[in-house]
Amino acid sequence: MKILTIKDIVRKDFPIYYRRLYTGVALLELNNNTPAEHRIDFTIEHKPTGERAITVTFIGGDIDYPLIPLTKKLKEHIDNLDTNGGLPD
C-alpha cells in the first residue's frame, strides 16, 4: 500500500475555528500496484490540550484493503501536508 497524493483538496466552510473540514481525492496504490482514486473527507481538529486529531472518511466506492492501516497512513500523509503548508486555507 502506498499513498501517492491527495488531489483536488477543497476546504469546506465551517463556523468553528478549531476544526477544519476538507474534501479531496486520494490517489492510492493498493494490492495490485495500480493507482486508484478514492474520494475522502477529512477533518483536522485542534484539541484544548494542543494536540491535533485527524479523522478520515471514505465516500462511496468499495475499498479492497484493510481500512485501519490505510486510514493510519492517510492520517500521517495529511499531518505532513498540514505541517508543510500543503493544505488550502
C-alpha positions as CSV (number, residue, x, y, z in Angstrom):
1,M,0.0,0.0,0.0
2,K,1.3,3.4,-0.9
3,I,-0.3,6.9,-0.7
4,L,0.7,8.7,-3.9
5,T,-1.1,12.0,-3.3
6,I,-4.3,13.7,-2.3
7,K,-5.5,16.0,-5.1
8,D,-8.4,18.4,-5.5
9,I,-8.3,19.4,-1.9
10,V,-11.1,21.9,-1.0
11,R,-11.7,23.4,2.4
12,K,-15.3,23.5,3.4
13,D,-16.8,26.5,5.3
14,F,-17.3,25.6,8.9
15,P,-18.1,28.2,11.7
16,I,-16.0,26.5,14.4
17,Y,-12.5,28.0,14.3
18,Y,-10.6,25.0,15.8
19,R,-12.0,22.5,13.3
20,R,-11.1,22.4,9.6
21,L,-13.0,20.3,7.2
22,Y,-11.7,19.2,3.8
23,T,-12.6,17.0,0.8
24,G,-10.4,15.6,-1.8
25,V,-9.4,12.6,-3.9
26,A,-6.7,10.2,-2.6
27,L,-4.6,8.5,-5.2
28,L,-3.6,5.1,-3.7
29,E,-1.7,2.1,-4.8
30,L,-3.2,-0.9,-3.0
31,N,-2.8,-4.6,-3.7
32,N,-2.2,-4.7,-7.5
33,N,0.2,-1.7,-7.7
34,T,-2.3,0.1,-10.0
35,P,-3.2,3.7,-8.9
36,A,-6.8,4.0,-7.8
37,E,-8.7,7.2,-6.9
38,H,-10.9,7.3,-3.8
39,R,-13.0,10.3,-2.6
40,I,-12.3,11.2,1.0
41,D,-13.4,13.8,3.6
42,F,-11.0,14.6,6.4
43,T,-11.1,16.8,9.5
44,I,-8.3,18.4,11.5
45,E,-9.4,19.4,14.9
46,H,-7.2,21.3,17.4
47,K,-7.9,20.0,20.9
48,P,-7.6,22.1,24.1
49,T,-4.5,20.1,25.1
50,G,-2.7,21.4,22.0
51,E,-2.8,18.1,20.0
52,R,-4.4,17.7,16.6
53,A,-6.9,15.0,15.9
54,I,-7.3,13.9,12.3
55,T,-10.3,11.9,11.1
56,V,-10.7,10.4,7.6
57,T,-13.9,9.2,5.9
58,F,-14.1,7.4,2.6
59,I,-17.0,8.5,0.4
60,G,-18.6,5.9,-1.8
61,G,-16.9,3.1,-3.5
62,D,-15.6,-0.2,-2.1
63,I,-12.0,-0.5,-1.0
64,D,-10.4,-3.9,-1.2
65,Y,-7.8,-3.3,1.6
66,P,-7.9,-3.3,5.4
67,L,-9.2,0.1,6.5
68,I,-7.2,0.6,9.7
69,P,-3.7,0.6,8.2
70,L,-4.9,2.6,5.2
71,T,-6.5,5.2,7.4
72,K,-3.4,5.4,9.6
73,K,-1.2,6.1,6.5
74,L,-3.6,8.7,5.2
75,K,-3.6,10.5,8.6
76,E,0.2,10.6,8.5
77,H,0.1,12.0,5.0
78,I,-2.5,14.6,5.9
79,D,-0.5,15.6,9.0
80,N,2.6,16.0,6.8
81,L,0.6,18.2,4.4
82,D,-0.7,20.3,7.2
83,T,2.7,20.7,8.8
84,N,4.4,21.7,5.5
85,G,1.6,24.1,4.4
86,G,0.2,21.9,1.7
87,L,-3.5,22.4,2.6
88,P,-5.6,25.3,1.4
89,D,-6.6,28.0,3.8
